[in-house]
Amino acid sequence: MTEVAHGLRNVVLTETRLSTIDGLAGKLVIAGFPVEEIAPHATHEEVIYLLWHNRLPTASELDSFRKSLIDNRYLPDITVTVLQAAAERKLPIMDALRMGVDTLSLVDTEPDDRSQEANLRRGARLLARFPTIVAAYWRMIHHQQPIEPNPRLYHAANFLYMIEGKEADAAAVRALETYLNTVIDHGMNNSTFTARVIASTRSDMVSAIVGAIGALKGPLHGGAPEPAMDMVFEIQDRAKKSGRRLEEEARDWVQARFRAKERIMGFGHRVYKTRDPRADVLAAAAEPLYEQTSNLQFYNDARIVESVILQELETYKPNANLKTNVEFYTALVLHGIGLDSKIFTSIFATSRVGGWIGHILEQYEEDELIRPSSGYSGEYNRKWTPLETRV
């Protein structure tokens, strides 16, 4: 009988220079840099350039790349029209992002040029418009006018400006850049695999990105930060109403989830068998952010909830080694910046698109159709029966 690798787990699809994961050791390397080495220090544009060109940019190259992003931030009229139609129906933000990105094919100035140089330019145009689509739609569904991009601000700072209409402080921008750098690429994850499958057919970059957005929308891939944040809010609210200690409410909450056999979001990972290294990077970014915003109470409460959950997981599943993952600290960092949990997954997409494009460029260069086999589990030698004789 054919041995089936369900979910393609542990199947090595291809080679990539973009990132590698050691799940047993809890390590993530991004284009040669340990995530803790590059994420807190680089600008997001530098990390994108690194993935696309396999080296960090010089000062002049970084200026040129930033200018290309600034020049391409503005949305075509057709994209705005589609986003307005989605807002009228109150569609989820990831649906609006998928539809908005799909319209960008209509304004591709070089649709028939599939050269490496043209695809790099195409990638920059797509990357530049992701934050604008997310910010514009966020304001639309809250009955506010979208804010035009600010040409004086770089990628991360401009996104926060388009959300709030004012320039964010340096601590918030640095925290967002650290987050965007931390999650930009993560091995052959589901959305990256989707992008590469589509690109392997020699389809266009927009199609591959739209497919990746569809994959990221699913709660088993990109949807965990929002419920992780809601969990902390719920436990805080219970403690406030009951007058009990936060630790007691957290313990009761997690034990109720165990009894109901429900998953606790923000803990455990399919790849990491120890603590997610991205969680450590974001934990280091979160504390100074909350100190700056004078909201250390929430940060401390979240850490208490985390500690209780880890204790209970160790008791309930002592051999599973379930640790805090990136979603928990994603929620903590993005909340500390002042962002609503409903926008978290779309911000994940504005980071991951840089990695998707890097993988698409690799797949175009490899030029190999991805076409796995499947094991057959049906019957053989069935006999045809006319319709009138079927019971």
Secondary structure, DSSP 8 states (H G I E B T S, - for coil): -----GGGTT------SSEEEETTTTEEEETTEEHHHHTTTS-HHHHHHHHHHSS---HHHHHHHHHHHHHT-S--HHHHHHHHHHHHTT--HHHHHHHHHHGGGGG-S-TT--SHHHHHHHHHHHHHHHHHHHHHHHHHTTT-------TTS-HHHHHHHHHHSS---HHHHHHHHHHHHHTS--SS-HHHHHHHHHHHTT--HHHHHHHHHHHHHSTTTT--HHHHHHHHHHHHHHHHHH---HHHHHHHHHHHHHHTT---TTB--SS-SS--HHHHHHHHHHHHHHHHTT-HHHHHHHHHHHHHHHHHHHHHSTTT---B-HHHHHHHHHHHHT--GGGHHHHHHHHHHHHHHHHHHHHHHH-----------S-SS-----GGG--
